[in-house]
Amino acid sequence: MQINQRTRWLMRFQALLFAVAFLALLGLLAWASLRYEISTQVSTLRSADLSEHSVRLLQRLDGPVEMLGFVQPDDMLAEHMASLAARYQRHKPDLRYRQVNPDARPDLVRDFQIEGSGELIVEYQGRQERIRVPSEPRISAALQRLHRTEERPVVYLRGHGERSLEGAANHDLGGFGDYLKQQGFRLTALAPGDTMPEQPALLVLAGPRSDWLPQTQDMVREHVEQGGHLLWLVDAQDETRLAFLAEMLDLAFVPGVVVEPRAEELLGVDNPRLLVLGDNPAHPVLDGLDGVSLFLSARGLEPMMQQDWEFSPLLLTGDRHWSETSDLDAPVLDEEAGDRPGPLAIGLGLSRGDGTGEGSEQRVAVIGDADFLSNAYLGNGVNLQLGLNLVEWLALGDPSTAMHGPAARDQRLQYSDRGLLILGGGALLVAPALCLLVALTLWWRRRRG
């Protein structure tokens, strides 16, 4: 084609026309995106729907639920909050959601103490919770707290050096106590001389550092004898200080401390006192746990089978573990010296009739380590979920109500050993080799050409 002045102007006009058409197409697409909505769900768990924990919670609510969303109609949060409420309404038809414009209803803003746009009020059976940043975990946790109308407290002892459920020290259990409060439990501390509340939900014993006064022993003994639920987190010196309790529960301590011979391999720390457990026996407390638990200086437990308790293992070590009675820094299994080879139980569940004759049962859990729920170790593995499940099973008989469930499967990548080998080999060897092959092929063709 002959290039002249006329063809140059035509080419410029063509480029300008293309630019105008392209910009018009972009504008049309932008307008269509505001007017029409197309969405698809690719999650393996239908994350647009509620989790199993939330669905089970809604099935237990036997009355209507009111939700008030304080947000301006043109705010982008308005659609998000309405979508959240719709997900709950699909499983609970008597749940009602109302959107309130805070600018038009300052009286409601004042009554509910709303501080900003996007807050949600949840009402159930005359009680209410305010949620500042609405999401499924926060809404379900609020509903669970509202559902627990009973005021039976979780009781723990203080005054003898015990680990506190409201303490902030590394050895305390304050972080775990905060999660219990989020689950709707009320915590009550008993000092020496205090009386046990009537029908507490649960008594927690965790690591006294001094001998109990006689009245404290009598109070704990009476609690167990009358069918009260108990969580005993065994700590140092409990074998001697709380020997009367072990006798009441018909159990004994295995001599020594359970050691982990693969601590450095599994944790990167040369401390055999750190115990890693991942294979859990069948028990309601352990249903849904997906991961490992970390324990420190755990004690083995064994039932004596001389009373009317029914025992079930909660935490079992592997064959590689043993209870070391001599050198914990460089442990070597020596059965002649008193070491006990695994598997060993470091957690036992006990149950029996509570004596009321109404078919209800008394539940006790004894865990051979108190550090796994301490502030220093609570965030390791599934320690938190294990602790919550224990309390739910002991206090209510149903650990499935604990809302701190595992993450969705499509939020995690899990590979087998073969898969990791293929992925690593492909990234480190196969991909570079293919790039090198392509480069050599192009070089060879250019040289021949």
Secondary structure, DSSP 8 states (H G I E B T S, - for coil): ----HHHHHHHHHHHHHHHHHHHHHHHHHHHHHHH--------TT-TTS--HHHHHHHHH--S-EEEEEE--TTSHHHHHHHHHHHHHHTT-TTEEEEEE-TTT-HHHHHHTT--STTEEEEEETTEEEEESS--HHHHHHHHHHHH------EEEE-SSS---TT--STTS-HHHHHHHHHTT--EEEE-TT----SS-SEEEEE--SS---HHHHHHHHHHHHTT--EEEE--TTHHHHTHHHHHHTTEEE-SSEEE-TTHHHHHS---TTEEEE----S-GGGTT--S-EEEES---EEE---SS-EEEEEEE--TT-EEESS-SSS----GGGT-EES--EEEEEEEEE-SSSSS-EEEEEEES-SGGGSTTTTTSTTHHHHHHHHHHHHHHS-GGG-------GGG-----HHHHHHHHHIIIIIHHHHHHHHHHHHHHHHHH-
